[in-house]
Amino acid sequence: MIFQKSRNVAQTPPMGWNSWDCFAANVTEEQLMANARYVRDHLKAHGWQYVVCDIQWSEPLAGTEEGEYRPFAALCLDEYGRQIPAENRFPSSAGGKGFGPIADEIHAMGLKFGIHIMRGIPRQAVHAHLPVLGTGVTADKIASPFSISKWNGDMYGVDASRPGAQAYYDSIFRLYAEWGVDFVKVDDICNTNLYVDNPYSAAKEVEMIAKAIAGCGREMALSLSPGPAVIEEAWHLKTYANMWRMTDDFWDKWEPLKQMFFRCELWQAHVGPGSWPDCDMLPLGKIGIGFRSPRMTNFTKDEQRTMLTLWCVFRSPLMVGGDLPQNDDWTLSLLTNDEVIAVNQQGANPRQLDKTDDFRLWASDAPDGGLYLAGFNLSEEEKTFAVPLSALGLEGASVRDLWTHEPVASPAEAALPAHGSFLWKLK
């Protein structure tokens, strides 16, 4: 049977906040809700809508030892081996309520709620032979014990060929639907398996997850992580997921940002409604708190604009990673520039037009017949670049700078600082 994902989800790139960059594996309910309130008060009017709780929310002692993860950590599970929130970190989950109260509060703000999960079934459930809901099998009968993440040992993979495998995924997504989850980020998808060389060995689990979402009774966006996703599997990713990471974890350093131009070039033909190659979270504002390395982003202001300009013209999902209540005015201004956000949400057919060692030129079609044009200086010094308006048939067009909201007097060339960029609309 041919699979069809919902056409009601992620028709534009999802926009929101994720707890990972600032709080790592040990975010609490208090921190999560403080950021949700900030989204409501400052960002919602500009299109931001998702609030996503990242990894290890079922582990009571997450973040209490050196390192991001505790080997063989004890997770909070229900009687069917399904992860539930740790009550010491998420007090409103007590009494079997799960994430329901948090989701209800976030929905009351007019926002959407998301969670992170690792692919697979908890080792703890497998070793305890816990039953799979609605079946006569136990967790050990569906587990694939040689399918384990290199960096987090909480889970075994689920063997799609075994009776009860699909029922397990159906059971966890029905639980998430009961809680009111709108977005699920599924981790350990590409090139992380200890024992399998295939960089997309989790394809069958992705299919089970997508089918479980389709049957759970609630619309949910499916985000796949981590990358880099393999371009050879573009069809599969577009068929089953709403967004997928093109990269490993992206942080606030210039070299990974420079490398993102190559990844966007590779994936540009696969951008479209319901299917978004993902450049990863935006490490803006105050990050690194849960990693014991609290800092305002290391990106310069020019690099921050370059990052957002690329994410927007390419139409990547926009997920902010900083602790929003600690934003300064500059960071807030980046996230509330409606003309820049419109490029991400309303553009079409993003494409690279020119490429040299030092310069990239990208374009996207505006809904009113105009053209969004973005140029990037990848060099280590200020340079002036020619902008080929005549070759684009745009000589004489009116040009507006979307960052400054002012007309561009001399658009035939652009003087850009090192690692700097421009984002224009031509009409």
N, C-alpha and C positions, 0 to 999 in steps of 0.2 A: 504494500500500500504506500502510495506517495505521501510523504509528510508535508504538511503545510503549517507553518507557524502563523501566529496571529498577525493580521495587518493593522491592528489597533495599537500596537506597541512600538515605541521608538521610531516613529516615522520621521522624526528629526533627531539629531544627535542628543542623547541624554545629557542633562546638565545637573550637577549636584555637588555634594560634599561627601568625602569618604574619610574615615577616621585613621587610616594607616599612617600617612606621612607624619602626623603629629603625635599620635598615641600608640603606634605600633600594635602589639598584640594584647594590650591591657587597658583598652578604653573602658570607661565606666558609664553607667546610665546618666550620672550627673553631667559628665563631659559631653556625652552624645546629645542630651537634650539642650544643653547650653548652645551647642552649635546649631541644632534644629531651630531654636528660637532666633538665632542670628540670621539664618537663612530666611525665616519668616519675615523678620523685621527689615532686613537690608537687601536681600537678593531675590526674593520671590517675585517681586514686581518686574525683574529683569529676565525672568525665564528660568531661574534655578529652581529645581523642585525635588530632587532626590536627597535623602539623608541615609547614608549607608554605614552600618556597623561592620567593621572588618574582622579579621581572623581571631580565633581563640575565645569567642564569647561564651563558650561552654566550659572553660577551664577556670576554676576558682583562683588558682595560684599563678596565672599568666603574668609574666613580667616581674616575678619576685626573685629570679635568679639571673645571673649573667647570661647573655645571649637572648635571642628573640623567642626561642621555643625551649620547652622543658622536655627532654626525652621521656617517652612513656608516661606522659602526663595523664593524670586522672581527670576525665571529662564528666560533666553532668549529663546523664542519659535518662530517658524514660524506659519503661519496661519493654519497649520494642527496639531498643538500641538507637533511638533517635536523639540527637543532641538537643539539649534544652539550655536556656541561659543560666549561668552561674548566679545564684541568688545574692551572694555577697557583693557582686559587681552590678547586678541589675535587680534591685530589691523589688520592683513592681512585678517581677516574674513569679514571685512566691505563690504557693498554692496551685501550681500547675497552670498558671496563666501564660507562661512563656513570654514571647515578645508582644502579645496582644495589647497590653496597656500602653506600651511605648508606641506601637503602630497607631492605636486609636488617638493618642495625643498628637502625633505627627500629622495624621489625616485631618484632625480638627484644625490644624494650622493651614490646611490647604496644600500640604506637601505629600510626598510619597516616601515610603520606608523600604530600605534594602538591607540585606545581610550578605555576609561572605560565608562560603562553606568550602571545605576541601572535597575534592572528588573522592568517592568511595564510601566505605562503611567503617565505623570506629573499630580499631583493633580490640578495644575493650569489650565491645559487643560480641565480637567473634570469639574471643577467648572465654567469654561467659556463656556462649551458646544461646544468646537471647533470641526469642522468636521474631520472625518477620511478620508484621501485621497483615492479617488476612490470608495467611498461608499456613501450611503444615511444616514449613522448613525453619531452620535456625540460621543465624547469621554466618556461622562457619560453613554452611553449605553453599553460600553464594559468593564468598570472599575469594579473592585472588591474592594469596599471600606473597607472591613475588612481584606484585605491583605496588610499590611503596615510593613515596616521594623522597628525593634525595635530601630535602631540607626540613621536612616535618613528618615525623613518624607516626602521627596519630591514626592514620587510616590505612586499610588495605583497599585495593581496587575491588570493583564488583564485576564478576564474570558474567557477561551478558548472555552466555549460552546456558546458564544454569536456571532451573525452575526457581522462581521467587526473586530473581534479580530485578526485573522490572517492577515487581510488587514493592520491593524495598524503596526504590526511588519514588514510586507512586505515593508511598506512605509518608515520606518526609515532605514531599511537596504539598500533600493534602494538609499536613500540619502547618506548613508555612502559610497556606491559603487561609486556614483557620485563624492564624495570628494576624493576617492582613498584610503580608509581605507583598511588595510591588516590584522588587528588583533583587535578583540573586547573582552574585559574583561567584563563579565556581573556579577554584584554583587547582593547580597541578594538572594542567592540560597538555602542555607541550614540552618535550625534551627534558623531563625531570625524573623519569622512571629509572630506578636503580638497576633493573635487570633486563630491560627491553631497549633495543637500539632505535626502534621506530620513533621519530620525534613527535608523532601524533598518534601514539599508541592508545590514547584514551578516546578515540573516535566513537567506539560503540557505547561508551558511557555517556558521551555527549548526546548521542541519539536517545538513550534511555531518559536522560535528564530533560531533553526537549519534549519528549512524548509525555513525561510526567507533568510538566508544566501545562501542556495542552489539555490534559485531562483533570487538572486539579480544581477547576471551577473558578479560578481567579487569573486575570491577566497579570503576567510577570515578564519583565525584561530579563533576558539571559545574557550575562557578561562572562566571557571566558578569559582566564588568566592562569599562569603568566605566559609570556611569550618568550622568544619571538615566535609568533605563529608562522607556519610554513606556507609559502605562497602556493605550493603545489596542492594544498588542501583548501584553496579559496572557495571552491564550489560548496564543499561540505560545511565550512564555517558559515557561509552566507545562508545556507539552507536551514541550519539548525540554531544558530545564535543571532543575537541582536547586535553584539559588539564583541570584539576579540582583540587581545593585546598583540601588538606587532613587536614588542620589545620586552626585555627583562625590566625589573623595577627601574623606573626613571627617577633620577635625583637631580639636585641643583648643582650640576657641573656642566661646563660648556661643551666638553667633548661628546657626552651622550646627546646633548641637544643638537650638535652639528650632525651626528650620525642619524638623527631622526629625519633629516632631509632625504637620506638614501632610502629609509624605510617608507616614507611617504611616496617617493617616486615609484617604488616597487608596487605599492598597494593602491595607487590612485584610481585604477580602473574598476575597483571593487567597492567604491563608496556609493551608498544609495539608501533610500528609505528602508528602515528595518534592519539594515546590515551595515555596521560601521567599524572599519578598522580603527583600533584604539591606540593612540599615542601614549596612554597612561595618564596618571594623575598629574595635576599641576602643583608642584612643590612651591607654593607661594605663601607669604606671610610667615607665621611662627610654626616651625616644623621641628621634628627630632625630639620631642619631649619624652615620649615613651622609649626612645632609644638611648636615653641619658646623654643626648647631645642637642639640647635645646638651642635654637638659633633662628634668627630671621633668615630667610632664604639667602643662599650664597650668590644667586644670580644678580647681576647688576640690573639697573632699571632698563637699560637697553636690551639685555638678554631676556628679561621678563616680558617686554613687549614683543620681542622676536618669537618667543615661545608661544604666546597667545595668538600672535598673528598667524603662525604656521598652523597651530591647532584649528584656528577658525577658518582659514582659507581651504585647508584640507578637509574640514568638516569632521574632525575627531570628536568623540564624546568629550565633554568638559567636566572633570571631577576635581574639585579643589581639595588639596591635602592639608592645608594649614589649619591651626586652631583659630577659627573665625573670630571669636570674641577678642583676640589679641591683634586683629588686623590694624594696621596704620591707615592713614587716609590714602596713601598711594595705592596700597593693595586693594582697598575698597574701590578706588576709582577704576582700576583695571577690570574689576569684576562687574561693574555697573555701566560700562560704556555700551549703550544699546546699539549704536551703529556698528561697532565691532562684533558684538554678539549676533547681529543680524546676518553677518557674513557666514557664521557657523550654522545658523538655524534656517536661513533662507537661500543660501547659495545653491548652485547646481553644477555638476560636471567639473569638479575641481581638477586642475591639470597643471603640470609643470610646462612652462613655455620656453625657458632658457636655462642653461646650466653651464657655468664655468667653474674654475677652481675656487674663485672668490665670490661668485654671485649666483643666486637662484631667483627666478622670476616665475611666480605662480598666478593663476587666474581662476575665477569661478564666476558663473553667470548669475547676475542679479535678477530678481523676479520681475522687475519693471523694464527689462531689456537692456539694462546697463551691464557693466563689467566690473567685478571686483579684481583689483590687481595688487599683488604683494611682491615686494622685492626684499632681498636679504643679503647683507654683507657678511660673508663667512670668514673674512680675513681678520688679521690682528691689528689693522690700522684703519683709520678713516679713509674712505675712497669715494669717488664720484663715478656713478655708473650711468651709461646711456640707457634710456627707456624707449624701446622701439615702437612708439605709438603709431608711426606711419605703417610699419609692417603689420600691425594689428588692425589697420583700417580705422584707427581712432585719432588720427591727427586732427586737432581742432576741437576735440571733445572737451566738455567741462570736466574738471577733475577736483574731487573733494578728498581731503585727508580725513580718514575716519577716526584717527586717534585725537586729532586736534579740533575736528569739526570746522575746519577752515578750507577755503579754496587753495589749490596749488597753482602758483603763478607760472612756474617754469617746469612743466612735467616731462620735458624731453630728457631730463637727466635728474638724478637723485644723489645728493651727497649724504652718505650714511656713515655713522660712527662704526668702529669695530664691533662686530656682533650685533649691529643695528639693523633696522628694517623700516619699511613703509607699508601702509595699507591704504589704498585709494579706492574710490569709486569713480568710474568714468561713465559718462552718459552723453 
